[in-house]
Structure formats: structure tokens, C-alpha cells
Amino acid sequence: MRARRTNLQVLTFINRTAPDDALTGRCGSGYSQEMNTRDRITATLTAAFAPVRLDVQDESHQHAGHAGSRPGGETHFRVNIVSDSFQGKSRIERHRMVNAALAAELTGGVHALAIHASAPGEAA
């Protein structure tokens, strides 16, 4: 597994095998308390869907001063995920699956989540 960080606070995982504990932030029985929201979203989606591609972008800076924003950000995210789990599922079913996996984050401070979920081989 490879991880890449850019100045836009984008974390990309390309999963070829099982998630690497050092990259997902797993620490024993739970996730590290020091992880930021983007990293927790990434770790949760990686564990739930074993994606072949996952991009999680923190877009909070674009929403400063708008509804749901707060000092320090970590409120608005965009997720692009490609996983075999979405094969044969409708767009609504895929969004429900992602929302269910991220229920704790969505009730714990994430105000907005834009989702693009697809199966491998589908047009981007």
C-alpha cells in the first residue's frame, strides 16, 4: 500500500493488499486518538470496503464562514472511493453504505460529505 500527501491535504490510498497498520492509524483494538478527521475517515473506509483507490479531501477551508464550519476546519470532506463492494449497487445504495460506515464521524462534527463511489472498471 502506498500513501501520498499533497499540499491540498489529500490522502490517497492505493490498496494492493491488506491495509498497513502504520498507514491506517490502527493502534491495537482501536484507532489512535491523535488522528485527525480525514485520517479517521480514511481508516474507516479502508477497513469497511478494502478499496482499490481512495481519495479523501478536506475541503473545509473552502467553506469558512458558511453553515457548519468551525475554527480549525475538519467539517467538509470529499470522498472518491473505488471498491468491489459497490459492484451491482445503485448510486443511492453506495452512498448509504459509505454514510453507514462513517456514521460516527457524521454525528461527531463532519457537516458535509461529498461522495463519489464506484466499482473497479466503471468510468470515473
C-alpha positions as CSV (number, residue, x, y, z in Angstrom):
1,M,0.0,0.0,0.0
2,R,1.2,3.5,-0.8
3,A,0.1,6.8,0.7
4,R,0.7,10.2,-0.9
5,R,0.1,13.6,0.8
6,T,-0.1,16.8,-1.1
7,N,-0.3,20.4,0.0
8,L,-4.1,20.3,-0.7
9,Q,-4.4,17.9,2.3
10,V,-5.3,15.0,0.0
11,L,-4.6,11.5,1.2
12,T,-4.6,8.8,-1.4
13,F,-4.5,5.1,-0.7
14,I,-4.0,2.5,-3.4
15,N,-4.7,-0.8,-1.8
16,R,-3.0,-3.8,-3.3
17,T,-3.2,-6.0,-0.1
18,A,-4.5,-5.7,3.4
19,P,-4.2,-2.2,5.0
20,D,-0.9,-1.5,6.6
21,D,-1.4,-0.6,10.3
22,A,1.1,2.2,10.2
23,L,-0.8,3.9,7.3
24,T,-4.3,3.4,8.6
25,G,-3.5,4.5,12.1
26,R,-4.7,1.3,13.7
27,C,-3.4,1.1,17.2
28,G,-4.3,-2.2,19.0
29,S,-8.1,-2.5,19.4
30,G,-9.0,1.0,18.2
31,Y,-7.8,4.0,16.2
32,S,-5.3,6.4,17.6
33,Q,-6.8,9.4,19.5
34,E,-4.3,11.6,17.8
35,M,-5.7,11.0,14.3
36,N,-7.4,13.9,12.5
37,T,-10.8,13.5,11.0
38,R,-9.5,12.9,7.5
39,D,-7.3,10.1,8.7
40,R,-10.2,8.5,10.7
41,I,-12.4,8.7,7.6
42,T,-9.6,7.1,5.5
43,A,-9.0,4.3,8.1
44,T,-12.7,3.6,8.5
45,L,-13.4,3.4,4.7
46,T,-10.3,1.3,4.2
47,A,-11.4,-1.2,6.9
48,A,-15.0,-1.3,5.6
49,F,-14.5,-1.5,1.9
50,A,-10.9,-2.6,1.1
51,P,-10.8,0.0,-1.7
52,V,-8.5,-0.3,-4.7
53,R,-8.5,3.5,-4.7
54,L,-9.5,6.1,-2.0
55,D,-9.1,9.8,-2.1
56,V,-10.2,11.8,1.0
57,Q,-10.0,15.6,0.7
58,D,-10.6,18.1,3.5
59,E,-12.4,21.0,1.8
60,S,-13.2,22.8,5.0
61,H,-11.1,25.8,4.0
62,Q,-13.5,26.4,1.1
63,H,-16.4,26.8,3.5
64,A,-15.0,29.1,6.1
65,G,-17.8,31.3,7.4
66,H,-20.5,29.1,6.0
67,A,-23.0,26.9,7.8
68,G,-21.4,24.1,9.7
69,S,-17.9,25.5,9.5
70,R,-15.9,25.9,12.7
71,P,-12.5,27.2,13.7
72,G,-9.9,24.5,12.8
73,G,-11.9,23.1,10.0
74,E,-12.4,19.3,9.6
75,T,-16.1,19.8,8.7
76,H,-16.4,19.4,4.9
77,F,-15.0,16.4,3.1
78,R,-15.0,14.9,-0.4
79,V,-14.6,11.2,-0.8
80,N,-13.7,9.3,-4.0
81,I,-13.7,5.6,-3.5
82,V,-13.4,2.6,-5.8
83,S,-14.2,-0.8,-4.3
84,D,-15.5,-4.2,-5.4
85,S,-18.1,-3.7,-2.6
86,F,-20.0,-1.3,-4.9
87,Q,-20.4,-3.8,-7.8
88,G,-24.0,-4.0,-8.8
89,K,-25.2,-1.3,-6.4
90,S,-27.1,1.8,-7.3
91,R,-25.7,5.3,-6.6
92,I,-28.0,5.6,-3.6
93,E,-27.1,2.2,-2.2
94,R,-23.4,3.1,-2.5
95,H,-23.9,6.5,-0.7
96,R,-25.9,4.7,2.1
97,M,-23.1,2.2,2.5
98,V,-20.5,5.0,2.9
99,N,-22.7,7.0,5.2
100,A,-23.4,4.0,7.4
101,A,-19.7,3.3,7.7
102,L,-19.0,6.9,8.6
103,A,-22.0,7.3,11.0
104,A,-19.7,8.2,14.0
105,E,-17.9,10.9,12.0
106,L,-21.1,12.3,10.6
107,T,-22.7,12.7,14.0
108,G,-19.4,13.8,15.6
109,G,-18.6,17.0,13.7
110,V,-18.5,16.4,9.9
111,H,-21.0,18.8,8.5
112,A,-20.8,17.9,4.8
113,L,-19.6,14.8,2.9
114,A,-19.5,14.7,-0.9
115,I,-19.3,11.1,-2.1
116,H,-18.3,9.5,-5.4
117,A,-18.4,5.7,-5.1
118,S,-17.7,3.4,-8.0
119,A,-16.7,-0.2,-8.7
120,P,-13.5,-1.0,-10.5
121,G,-13.7,-0.6,-14.2
122,E,-16.5,1.9,-14.1
123,A,-16.0,5.3,-15.8
124,A,-14.6,7.9,-13.5
